[in-house]
C-alpha cells in the first residue's frame, strides 16, 4: 500500500487555508508553488505549506482530509501551531525559484 499525506496551505497573509491530500507531498507542493496545483490555490496564491501529516494509506489520508475540512478555522490554526508555532512555510527551502520555474515550463510543455 502506498502512503498518503494530508496538508494545509495558506498565503502570505494567512487569510485562506487549503486542505489537500496526495500520495507524493514533494511533487504536490512543487505543483502548488508552480501555480499548477489547483485553480483555487492559484487564485488565492496558496503556496505556503503550514503542516502535513503522513498516513499509512491514501485511504486514511482521504478520511483525515475530510475531517480537517469540517474543522473550524481556529482548530486548523491550533493544529498548525502544534508543529509550526511560527506559522512559517515548511517547504520554503525545498525548491529554488529556478527549480520551480523549470518545473512549470516542463509541465506547460507537456500540457
BELWOKA-V578428 format. One record per pair of residues at least 24 apart in sequence whose C-alpha atoms are under 6 Angstrom apart, sorted by the first residue. I is the first residue (numbers start at 1). J is the second residue. D is the distance in whole Angstrom. If there is no record, write none. Layout:
BEGIN
<<I:J:D> <I:J:D>>
END
This chain:
BEGIN
<<2:57:6> <3:55:6> <3:56:5> <3:57:4> <3:58:6> <4:54:6> <4:55:5> <4:57:5> <4:58:4> <4:61:5> <5:53:5> <5:54:5> <5:55:6> <5:61:6> <6:52:5> <6:53:5> <6:61:6> <6:65:6> <7:51:6> <7:52:4> <8:50:6> <8:51:6> <9:46:6> <9:48:5> <9:49:5> <9:50:6> <10:46:5> <10:48:5> <11:45:6> <11:46:4> <11:47:6> <11:48:6> <34:100:6> <34:104:6> <48:89:5> <49:89:5> <49:90:5> <49:91:6> <50:89:6> <51:80:6>>
END
